[in-house]
């Protein structure tokens, strides 16, 4: 079974992305370039915005990728005096 990209598609390097089934160096670079130009992916489905990633490839990749969890901004604690 292929190794999952533990760091997710929003932080993975080209080398890490090539471990995903169906992703070679050129598609991995396209993912990184797209992410750098447009910001982080909000969902795995957003990977289809990358040239060369269609329905079939996305379906093959889906079990191996994550985009990470949304991080809530820290709430400031109010001090009561």
C-alpha positions, 0 to 999 in steps of 0.5 A, spaced: 500 500 500 502 506 498 505 511 503 500 517 505 503 524 505 503 525 512 504 532 512 499 533 507 498 537 500 499 544 503 506 542 506 508 537 502 515 537 498 515 535 491 519 529 493 514 527 498 508 528 493 512 523 488 510 518 493 503 518 492 500 513 486 500 517 480 504 523 482 511 524 478 516 529 479 512 534 474 505 533 477 508 534 484 512 540 482 505 543 479 502 542 486 507 546 489 507 551 484 499 552 484 499 552 492 505 557 492 501 561 487 494 561 490 495 559 497 493 552 501 488 547 498 481 548 502 479 541 501 482 535 497 477 536 491 481 543 490 487 539 487 483 538 481 485 546 480 492 543 478 493 542 471 493 534 470 489 532 476 482 530 473 477 526 476 480 519 475 487 521 478 484 525 484 480 518 486 486 514 486 490 520 490 484 521 495 486 515 500 493 518 500 493 525 501 490 530 506 490 538 506 490 538 514 485 541 519 483 548 519 486 551 525 482 556 529 485 563 531 487 563 538 481 567 542 484 572 547 482 570 554 479 576 558 481 578 564 476 580 569 479 584 575 
